[in-house]
């Protein structure tokens, strides 16, 4: 079955890692894909992998922290693929450093991408989704929005904001039949954290508090994204689902 057949989804940060896994899962579920990130070559690889599912793809290098670029992304998606049904706000950066050493510039950079990028996406998509009285927005938060870890204060603050924004928009846009939900992944090994997980000492420390005692597999995040993007989640909005091996409740 193709629960997203005939739909079009924008996925930001689709060039690798979680974003690529999410995009490929949506493609397998039948969605045409508008793929956005800063790296065009990596986006081209995601598009090549998605082509196996027989869906149409569009590649648009985008800096999500710039509203005008996100507005162009939405407009080009509708022009090229005919519609917009799903927006997955996945793009993010991690800057790990002690808070006492963080500068206002560090703060703005992390907030502008991790939270500002989601604000830009939701705002740019809003007129189209509201006009058609239907839409799905899936925001990618993090378990670190609720679990503290030294060095991640900036990142955690931004991801906490993602959860708060998701709750607010879920309530505000329910009347327009737009469902806004979030995923909060735990530890998944990606390019962003591969060096840390390559160190046995750090890996053991990070997994010590995970009841499942392992990292997530990339193929485990796609099904959740498909659920939140499909009609199966029509009565769910404003919620954040933690996919973290039990870390957030341990």
ChimeraX commands (.cxc) that place a marker at each C-alpha (Angstrom):
marker #1 position 0.00,0.00,0.00 radius 0.5
marker #1 position 1.07,3.59,-0.69 radius 0.5
marker #1 position -0.52,5.75,2.03 radius 0.5
marker #1 position 1.02,8.91,0.57 radius 0.5
marker #1 position 0.30,8.22,-3.11 radius 0.5
marker #1 position -0.47,11.44,-4.95 radius 0.5
marker #1 position 0.92,13.61,-2.14 radius 0.5
marker #1 position 3.89,15.95,-2.25 radius 0.5
marker #1 position 6.28,16.39,0.66 radius 0.5
marker #1 position 9.04,18.88,1.35 radius 0.5
marker #1 position 11.85,17.45,3.46 radius 0.5
marker #1 position 14.55,19.81,4.72 radius 0.5
marker #1 position 17.97,18.53,5.70 radius 0.5
marker #1 position 17.33,15.73,3.19 radius 0.5
marker #1 position 20.94,15.43,2.08 radius 0.5
marker #1 position 21.96,12.77,4.61 radius 0.5
marker #1 position 21.29,11.14,7.98 radius 0.5
marker #1 position 17.81,11.31,9.45 radius 0.5
marker #1 position 16.58,13.64,6.72 radius 0.5
marker #1 position 17.56,11.23,3.96 radius 0.5
marker #1 position 16.01,8.30,5.81 radius 0.5
marker #1 position 12.77,10.24,6.27 radius 0.5
marker #1 position 12.69,11.31,2.62 radius 0.5
marker #1 position 13.25,7.78,1.35 radius 0.5
marker #1 position 10.50,6.42,3.60 radius 0.5
marker #1 position 8.04,9.05,2.37 radius 0.5
marker #1 position 9.00,8.20,-1.20 radius 0.5
marker #1 position 8.44,4.50,-0.58 radius 0.5
marker #1 position 5.01,5.44,0.75 radius 0.5
marker #1 position 4.25,7.13,-2.57 radius 0.5
marker #1 position 4.97,10.82,-1.94 radius 0.5
marker #1 position 6.66,12.99,-4.54 radius 0.5
marker #1 position 9.59,14.72,-2.90 radius 0.5
marker #1 position 10.97,18.23,-2.78 radius 0.5
marker #1 position 14.41,17.81,-1.26 radius 0.5
marker #1 position 16.12,20.72,0.44 radius 0.5
marker #1 position 19.50,21.18,2.11 radius 0.5
marker #1 position 22.67,23.18,1.55 radius 0.5
marker #1 position 24.63,20.43,-0.25 radius 0.5
marker #1 position 23.44,19.86,-3.81 radius 0.5
marker #1 position 25.60,16.74,-4.48 radius 0.5
marker #1 position 24.21,15.01,-1.39 radius 0.5
marker #1 position 20.67,15.98,-2.38 radius 0.5
marker #1 position 21.28,14.45,-5.79 radius 0.5
marker #1 position 22.25,11.19,-4.09 radius 0.5
marker #1 position 19.05,11.23,-2.03 radius 0.5
marker #1 position 17.06,11.85,-5.21 radius 0.5
marker #1 position 18.83,8.96,-6.92 radius 0.5
marker #1 position 17.96,6.62,-4.07 radius 0.5
marker #1 position 14.35,7.82,-4.01 radius 0.5
marker #1 position 13.97,7.21,-7.74 radius 0.5
marker #1 position 13.80,3.49,-7.00 radius 0.5
marker #1 position 10.32,4.10,-5.61 radius 0.5
marker #1 position 9.19,5.66,-8.87 radius 0.5
marker #1 position 8.31,9.05,-7.39 radius 0.5
marker #1 position 9.08,12.47,-8.79 radius 0.5
marker #1 position 11.78,14.49,-7.06 radius 0.5
marker #1 position 12.84,18.10,-7.01 radius 0.5
marker #1 position 16.20,19.30,-5.67 radius 0.5
marker #1 position 16.40,22.80,-4.22 radius 0.5
marker #1 position 19.51,23.86,-2.27 radius 0.5
marker #1 position 18.11,25.97,0.57 radius 0.5
marker #1 position 19.30,27.77,3.68 radius 0.5
marker #1 position 16.30,27.30,5.96 radius 0.5
marker #1 position 17.42,30.13,8.24 radius 0.5
marker #1 position 16.56,32.60,5.46 radius 0.5
marker #1 position 12.84,33.11,5.06 radius 0.5
marker #1 position 13.01,34.25,1.45 radius 0.5
marker #1 position 14.76,31.02,0.47 radius 0.5
marker #1 position 12.15,28.91,2.24 radius 0.5
marker #1 position 9.37,30.87,0.56 radius 0.5
marker #1 position 11.00,30.13,-2.79 radius 0.5
marker #1 position 11.26,26.45,-1.83 radius 0.5
marker #1 position 7.52,26.27,-1.19 radius 0.5
marker #1 position 6.62,28.16,-4.37 radius 0.5
marker #1 position 8.94,26.10,-6.59 radius 0.5
marker #1 position 7.62,22.88,-5.07 radius 0.5
marker #1 position 4.04,23.76,-5.94 radius 0.5
marker #1 position 5.01,24.96,-9.42 radius 0.5
marker #1 position 7.03,21.83,-10.24 radius 0.5
marker #1 position 5.18,19.08,-8.37 radius 0.5
marker #1 position 1.69,20.54,-8.45 radius 0.5
marker #1 position 0.86,20.69,-4.77 radius 0.5
marker #1 position 2.11,20.66,-1.20 radius 0.5
marker #1 position 0.67,18.29,1.40 radius 0.5
marker #1 position 3.48,17.53,3.85 radius 0.5
marker #1 position 6.29,19.60,5.29 radius 0.5
marker #1 position 9.03,17.86,7.26 radius 0.5
marker #1 position 11.17,20.39,9.09 radius 0.5
marker #1 position 14.29,18.35,9.75 radius 0.5
marker #1 position 17.25,20.64,8.99 radius 0.5
marker #1 position 19.40,21.33,12.02 radius 0.5
marker #1 position 22.89,21.91,13.32 radius 0.5
marker #1 position 24.62,20.95,16.58 radius 0.5
marker #1 position 27.19,23.17,18.23 radius 0.5
marker #1 position 28.59,21.44,21.31 radius 0.5
marker #1 position 30.42,23.70,23.76 radius 0.5
marker #1 position 30.20,24.81,27.40 radius 0.5
marker #1 position 27.53,27.45,27.80 radius 0.5
marker #1 position 29.97,29.82,29.56 radius 0.5
marker #1 position 32.06,29.83,26.37 radius 0.5
marker #1 position 29.16,30.36,23.98 radius 0.5
marker #1 position 28.93,33.71,22.24 radius 0.5
marker #1 position 25.83,35.60,21.14 radius 0.5
marker #1 position 26.82,34.62,17.60 radius 0.5
marker #1 position 26.78,30.92,18.58 radius 0.5
marker #1 position 23.35,31.40,20.12 radius 0.5
marker #1 position 21.92,33.11,17.04 radius 0.5
marker #1 position 23.36,30.49,14.67 radius 0.5
marker #1 position 21.85,27.54,16.54 radius 0.5
marker #1 position 18.50,29.25,17.09 radius 0.5
marker #1 position 18.28,30.58,13.54 radius 0.5
marker #1 position 18.62,27.11,12.00 radius 0.5
marker #1 position 17.09,24.76,14.55 radius 0.5
marker #1 position 14.12,26.90,15.57 radius 0.5
marker #1 position 14.07,29.78,13.10 radius 0.5
marker #1 position 14.21,27.33,10.20 radius 0.5
marker #1 position 11.07,25.61,11.46 radius 0.5
marker #1 position 9.31,28.94,11.96 radius 0.5
marker #1 position 10.25,29.89,8.39 radius 0.5
marker #1 position 8.96,26.60,7.00 radius 0.5
marker #1 position 5.66,26.70,8.84 radius 0.5
marker #1 position 5.07,30.34,7.94 radius 0.5
marker #1 position 5.95,29.87,4.27 radius 0.5
marker #1 position 3.69,26.83,3.93 radius 0.5
marker #1 position 0.81,28.30,5.94 radius 0.5
marker #1 position -1.06,30.20,3.17 radius 0.5
marker #1 position -1.11,27.14,0.91 radius 0.5
marker #1 position -2.10,24.59,3.55 radius 0.5
marker #1 position -4.75,26.86,5.04 radius 0.5
marker #1 position -6.23,27.61,1.61 radius 0.5
marker #1 position -6.61,23.92,0.79 radius 0.5
marker #1 position -7.80,23.15,4.34 radius 0.5
marker #1 position -5.47,20.19,4.67 radius 0.5
marker #1 position -1.86,19.54,5.48 radius 0.5
marker #1 position 0.67,17.76,7.63 radius 0.5
marker #1 position 3.66,19.37,9.32 radius 0.5
marker #1 position 6.25,17.14,10.97 radius 0.5
marker #1 position 8.87,18.95,13.03 radius 0.5
marker #1 position 12.02,17.16,14.13 radius 0.5
marker #1 position 12.85,17.97,17.75 radius 0.5
marker #1 position 15.20,15.93,19.94 radius 0.5
marker #1 position 15.28,13.95,23.16 radius 0.5
marker #1 position 17.70,16.66,24.32 radius 0.5
marker #1 position 14.74,19.02,24.55 radius 0.5
marker #1 position 13.89,17.23,27.80 radius 0.5
marker #1 position 17.08,15.38,28.77 radius 0.5
marker #1 position 20.01,17.56,29.82 radius 0.5
marker #1 position 23.56,16.90,28.66 radius 0.5
marker #1 position 26.57,19.16,29.31 radius 0.5
marker #1 position 27.61,21.14,26.26 radius 0.5
marker #1 position 24.21,21.03,24.59 radius 0.5
marker #1 position 22.49,24.02,26.22 radius 0.5
marker #1 position 22.07,25.95,22.97 radius 0.5
marker #1 position 20.84,22.92,21.05 radius 0.5
marker #1 position 18.50,21.85,23.84 radius 0.5
marker #1 position 16.99,25.31,24.12 radius 0.5
marker #1 position 16.27,25.38,20.39 radius 0.5
marker #1 position 14.74,21.91,20.37 radius 0.5
marker #1 position 12.63,22.75,23.41 radius 0.5
marker #1 position 11.31,25.66,21.39 radius 0.5
marker #1 position 10.43,23.26,18.57 radius 0.5
marker #1 position 8.20,21.27,20.92 radius 0.5
marker #1 position 6.52,24.44,22.22 radius 0.5
marker #1 position 5.93,25.76,18.71 radius 0.5
marker #1 position 4.51,22.39,17.65 radius 0.5
marker #1 position 2.02,22.44,20.52 radius 0.5
marker #1 position 0.92,25.99,19.76 radius 0.5
marker #1 position 0.50,25.50,16.02 radius 0.5
marker #1 position -1.26,22.19,16.59 radius 0.5
marker #1 position -3.95,24.07,18.49 radius 0.5
marker #1 position -4.02,27.16,16.26 radius 0.5
marker #1 position -4.27,25.29,12.96 radius 0.5
marker #1 position -6.54,22.41,13.96 radius 0.5
marker #1 position -9.52,24.45,12.69 radius 0.5
marker #1 position -7.89,24.43,9.24 radius 0.5
marker #1 position -7.50,20.63,9.25 radius 0.5
marker #1 position -3.72,20.96,9.46 radius 0.5
marker #1 position -2.01,18.54,11.84 radius 0.5
marker #1 position 1.26,19.72,13.36 radius 0.5
marker #1 position 3.28,17.11,15.25 radius 0.5
marker #1 position 6.90,16.46,16.15 radius 0.5
marker #1 position 9.32,13.59,16.42 radius 0.5
marker #1 position 11.98,13.67,19.12 radius 0.5
marker #1 position 14.72,11.20,18.15 radius 0.5
marker #1 position 17.18,9.89,20.68 radius 0.5
marker #1 position 20.64,8.69,19.71 radius 0.5
marker #1 position 20.96,7.80,16.03 radius 0.5
marker #1 position 24.42,7.60,14.51 radius 0.5
marker #1 position 24.70,10.14,11.68 radius 0.5
marker #1 position 27.46,12.19,10.10 radius 0.5
marker #1 position 26.79,14.84,12.74 radius 0.5
marker #1 position 27.77,12.61,15.67 radius 0.5
marker #1 position 29.72,9.75,14.07 radius 0.5
marker #1 position 33.00,10.91,15.59 radius 0.5
marker #1 position 31.56,10.84,19.11 radius 0.5
marker #1 position 30.07,7.39,18.69 radius 0.5
marker #1 position 33.35,6.18,17.22 radius 0.5
marker #1 position 34.92,6.75,20.65 radius 0.5
marker #1 position 34.04,3.76,22.86 radius 0.5
marker #1 position 34.22,5.83,26.03 radius 0.5
marker #1 position 31.81,8.47,24.76 radius 0.5
marker #1 position 29.52,5.86,23.22 radius 0.5
marker #1 position 29.29,3.96,26.51 radius 0.5
marker #1 position 28.55,7.19,28.37 radius 0.5
marker #1 position 25.79,8.22,25.98 radius 0.5
marker #1 position 24.13,4.79,25.98 radius 0.5
marker #1 position 24.43,4.25,29.73 radius 0.5
marker #1 position 21.05,5.88,30.39 radius 0.5
marker #1 position 19.26,4.37,27.37 radius 0.5
marker #1 position 17.14,1.41,28.54 radius 0.5
marker #1 position 17.38,-0.21,25.10 radius 0.5
marker #1 position 21.22,-0.02,25.39 radius 0.5
marker #1 position 21.67,0.79,21.72 radius 0.5
marker #1 position 21.38,3.56,19.18 radius 0.5
marker #1 position 18.45,3.81,16.82 radius 0.5
marker #1 position 18.67,2.46,13.29 radius 0.5
marker #1 position 17.99,4.88,10.45 radius 0.5
marker #1 position 15.31,2.54,9.10 radius 0.5
marker #1 position 13.39,2.98,12.36 radius 0.5
marker #1 position 12.63,6.68,11.91 radius 0.5
marker #1 position 10.99,6.50,8.50 radius 0.5
marker #1 position 7.83,4.60,9.55 radius 0.5
marker #1 position 7.08,7.19,12.23 radius 0.5
marker #1 position 7.46,10.00,9.69 radius 0.5
marker #1 position 5.10,8.21,7.31 radius 0.5
marker #1 position 2.53,7.79,10.08 radius 0.5
marker #1 position 2.63,11.48,10.97 radius 0.5
marker #1 position 2.44,12.46,7.29 radius 0.5
marker #1 position -0.49,10.17,6.48 radius 0.5
marker #1 position -4.22,10.17,7.18 radius 0.5
marker #1 position -3.61,7.63,9.95 radius 0.5
marker #1 position -2.67,10.55,12.22 radius 0.5
marker #1 position -5.58,12.85,11.31 radius 0.5
marker #1 position -6.83,12.96,14.93 radius 0.5
marker #1 position -3.40,13.73,16.37 radius 0.5
marker #1 position -2.03,17.25,16.58 radius 0.5
marker #1 position 0.32,19.25,18.77 radius 0.5
marker #1 position 2.03,16.09,19.97 radius 0.5
marker #1 position 5.68,15.09,20.23 radius 0.5
marker #1 position 6.57,11.42,19.91 radius 0.5
marker #1 position 9.90,10.34,21.42 radius 0.5
marker #1 position 11.81,7.70,19.50 radius 0.5
marker #1 position 14.68,7.22,21.91 radius 0.5
marker #1 position 14.93,3.69,23.28 radius 0.5
marker #1 position 13.35,4.86,26.52 radius 0.5
marker #1 position 15.89,7.58,27.36 radius 0.5
marker #1 position 13.29,10.29,28.00 radius 0.5
marker #1 position 11.41,8.21,30.57 radius 0.5
marker #1 position 14.29,6.40,32.27 radius 0.5
marker link #1:1,2 radius 0.2
marker link #1:2,3 radius 0.2
marker link #1:3,4 radius 0.2
marker link #1:4,5 radius 0.2
marker link #1:5,6 radius 0.2
marker link #1:6,7 radius 0.2
marker link #1:7,8 radius 0.2
marker link #1:8,9 radius 0.2
marker link #1:9,10 radius 0.2
marker link #1:10,11 radius 0.2
marker link #1:11,12 radius 0.2
marker link #1:12,13 radius 0.2
marker link #1:13,14 radius 0.2
marker link #1:14,15 radius 0.2
marker link #1:15,16 radius 0.2
marker link #1:16,17 radius 0.2
marker link #1:17,18 radius 0.2
marker link #1:18,19 radius 0.2
marker link #1:19,20 radius 0.2
marker link #1:20,21 radius 0.2
marker link #1:21,22 radius 0.2
marker link #1:22,23 radius 0.2
marker link #1:23,24 radius 0.2
marker link #1:24,25 radius 0.2
marker link #1:25,26 radius 0.2
marker link #1:26,27 radius 0.2
marker link #1:27,28 radius 0.2
marker link #1:28,29 radius 0.2
marker link #1:29,30 radius 0.2
marker link #1:30,31 radius 0.2
marker link #1:31,32 radius 0.2
marker link #1:32,33 radius 0.2
marker link #1:33,34 radius 0.2
marker link #1:34,35 radius 0.2
marker link #1:35,36 radius 0.2
marker link #1:36,37 radius 0.2
marker link #1:37,38 radius 0.2
marker link #1:38,39 radius 0.2
marker link #1:39,40 radius 0.2
marker link #1:40,41 radius 0.2
marker link #1:41,42 radius 0.2
marker link #1:42,43 radius 0.2
marker link #1:43,44 radius 0.2
marker link #1:44,45 radius 0.2
marker link #1:45,46 radius 0.2
marker link #1:46,47 radius 0.2
marker link #1:47,48 radius 0.2
marker link #1:48,49 radius 0.2
marker link #1:49,50 radius 0.2
marker link #1:50,51 radius 0.2
marker link #1:51,52 radius 0.2
marker link #1:52,53 radius 0.2
marker link #1:53,54 radius 0.2
marker link #1:54,55 radius 0.2
marker link #1:55,56 radius 0.2
marker link #1:56,57 radius 0.2
marker link #1:57,58 radius 0.2
marker link #1:58,59 radius 0.2
marker link #1:59,60 radius 0.2
marker link #1:60,61 radius 0.2
marker link #1:61,62 radius 0.2
marker link #1:62,63 radius 0.2
marker link #1:63,64 radius 0.2
marker link #1:64,65 radius 0.2
marker link #1:65,66 radius 0.2
marker link #1:66,67 radius 0.2
marker link #1:67,68 radius 0.2
marker link #1:68,69 radius 0.2
marker link #1:69,70 radius 0.2
marker link #1:70,71 radius 0.2
marker link #1:71,72 radius 0.2
marker link #1:72,73 radius 0.2
marker link #1:73,74 radius 0.2
marker link #1:74,75 radius 0.2
marker link #1:75,76 radius 0.2
marker link #1:76,77 radius 0.2
marker link #1:77,78 radius 0.2
marker link #1:78,79 radius 0.2
marker link #1:79,80 radius 0.2
marker link #1:80,81 radius 0.2
marker link #1:81,82 radius 0.2
marker link #1:82,83 radius 0.2
marker link #1:83,84 radius 0.2
marker link #1:84,85 radius 0.2
marker link #1:85,86 radius 0.2
marker link #1:86,87 radius 0.2
marker link #1:87,88 radius 0.2
marker link #1:88,89 radius 0.2
marker link #1:89,90 radius 0.2
marker link #1:90,91 radius 0.2
marker link #1:91,92 radius 0.2
marker link #1:92,93 radius 0.2
marker link #1:93,94 radius 0.2
marker link #1:94,95 radius 0.2
marker link #1:95,96 radius 0.2
marker link #1:96,97 radius 0.2
marker link #1:97,98 radius 0.2
marker link #1:98,99 radius 0.2
marker link #1:99,100 radius 0.2
marker link #1:100,101 radius 0.2
marker link #1:101,102 radius 0.2
marker link #1:102,103 radius 0.2
marker link #1:103,104 radius 0.2
marker link #1:104,105 radius 0.2
marker link #1:105,106 radius 0.2
marker link #1:106,107 radius 0.2
marker link #1:107,108 radius 0.2
marker link #1:108,109 radius 0.2
marker link #1:109,110 radius 0.2
marker link #1:110,111 radius 0.2
marker link #1:111,112 radius 0.2
marker link #1:112,113 radius 0.2
marker link #1:113,114 radius 0.2
marker link #1:114,115 radius 0.2
marker link #1:115,116 radius 0.2
marker link #1:116,117 radius 0.2
marker link #1:117,118 radius 0.2
marker link #1:118,119 radius 0.2
marker link #1:119,120 radius 0.2
marker link #1:120,121 radius 0.2
marker link #1:121,122 radius 0.2
marker link #1:122,123 radius 0.2
marker link #1:123,124 radius 0.2
marker link #1:124,125 radius 0.2
marker link #1:125,126 radius 0.2
marker link #1:126,127 radius 0.2
marker link #1:127,128 radius 0.2
marker link #1:128,129 radius 0.2
marker link #1:129,130 radius 0.2
marker link #1:130,131 radius 0.2
marker link #1:131,132 radius 0.2
marker link #1:132,133 radius 0.2
marker link #1:133,134 radius 0.2
marker link #1:134,135 radius 0.2
marker link #1:135,136 radius 0.2
marker link #1:136,137 radius 0.2
marker link #1:137,138 radius 0.2
marker link #1:138,139 radius 0.2
marker link #1:139,140 radius 0.2
marker link #1:140,141 radius 0.2
marker link #1:141,142 radius 0.2
marker link #1:142,143 radius 0.2
marker link #1:143,144 radius 0.2
marker link #1:144,145 radius 0.2
marker link #1:145,146 radius 0.2
marker link #1:146,147 radius 0.2
marker link #1:147,148 radius 0.2
marker link #1:148,149 radius 0.2
marker link #1:149,150 radius 0.2
marker link #1:150,151 radius 0.2
marker link #1:151,152 radius 0.2
marker link #1:152,153 radius 0.2
marker link #1:153,154 radius 0.2
marker link #1:154,155 radius 0.2
marker link #1:155,156 radius 0.2
marker link #1:156,157 radius 0.2
marker link #1:157,158 radius 0.2
marker link #1:158,159 radius 0.2
marker link #1:159,160 radius 0.2
marker link #1:160,161 radius 0.2
marker link #1:161,162 radius 0.2
marker link #1:162,163 radius 0.2
marker link #1:163,164 radius 0.2
marker link #1:164,165 radius 0.2
marker link #1:165,166 radius 0.2
marker link #1:166,167 radius 0.2
marker link #1:167,168 radius 0.2
marker link #1:168,169 radius 0.2
marker link #1:169,170 radius 0.2
marker link #1:170,171 radius 0.2
marker link #1:171,172 radius 0.2
marker link #1:172,173 radius 0.2
marker link #1:173,174 radius 0.2
marker link #1:174,175 radius 0.2
marker link #1:175,176 radius 0.2
marker link #1:176,177 radius 0.2
marker link #1:177,178 radius 0.2
marker link #1:178,179 radius 0.2
marker link #1:179,180 radius 0.2
marker link #1:180,181 radius 0.2
marker link #1:181,182 radius 0.2
marker link #1:182,183 radius 0.2
marker link #1:183,184 radius 0.2
marker link #1:184,185 radius 0.2
marker link #1:185,186 radius 0.2
marker link #1:186,187 radius 0.2
marker link #1:187,188 radius 0.2
marker link #1:188,189 radius 0.2
marker link #1:189,190 radius 0.2
marker link #1:190,191 radius 0.2
marker link #1:191,192 radius 0.2
marker link #1:192,193 radius 0.2
marker link #1:193,194 radius 0.2
marker link #1:194,195 radius 0.2
marker link #1:195,196 radius 0.2
marker link #1:196,197 radius 0.2
marker link #1:197,198 radius 0.2
marker link #1:198,199 radius 0.2
marker link #1:199,200 radius 0.2
marker link #1:200,201 radius 0.2
marker link #1:201,202 radius 0.2
marker link #1:202,203 radius 0.2
marker link #1:203,204 radius 0.2
marker link #1:204,205 radius 0.2
marker link #1:205,206 radius 0.2
marker link #1:206,207 radius 0.2
marker link #1:207,208 radius 0.2
marker link #1:208,209 radius 0.2
marker link #1:209,210 radius 0.2
marker link #1:210,211 radius 0.2
marker link #1:211,212 radius 0.2
marker link #1:212,213 radius 0.2
marker link #1:213,214 radius 0.2
marker link #1:214,215 radius 0.2
marker link #1:215,216 radius 0.2
marker link #1:216,217 radius 0.2
marker link #1:217,218 radius 0.2
marker link #1:218,219 radius 0.2
marker link #1:219,220 radius 0.2
marker link #1:220,221 radius 0.2
marker link #1:221,222 radius 0.2
marker link #1:222,223 radius 0.2
marker link #1:223,224 radius 0.2
marker link #1:224,225 radius 0.2
marker link #1:225,226 radius 0.2
marker link #1:226,227 radius 0.2
marker link #1:227,228 radius 0.2
marker link #1:228,229 radius 0.2
marker link #1:229,230 radius 0.2
marker link #1:230,231 radius 0.2
marker link #1:231,232 radius 0.2
marker link #1:232,233 radius 0.2
marker link #1:233,234 radius 0.2
marker link #1:234,235 radius 0.2
marker link #1:235,236 radius 0.2
marker link #1:236,237 radius 0.2
marker link #1:237,238 radius 0.2
marker link #1:238,239 radius 0.2
marker link #1:239,240 radius 0.2
marker link #1:240,241 radius 0.2
marker link #1:241,242 radius 0.2
marker link #1:242,243 radius 0.2
marker link #1:243,244 radius 0.2
marker link #1:244,245 radius 0.2
marker link #1:245,246 radius 0.2
marker link #1:246,247 radius 0.2
marker link #1:247,248 radius 0.2
marker link #1:248,249 radius 0.2
marker link #1:249,250 radius 0.2
view
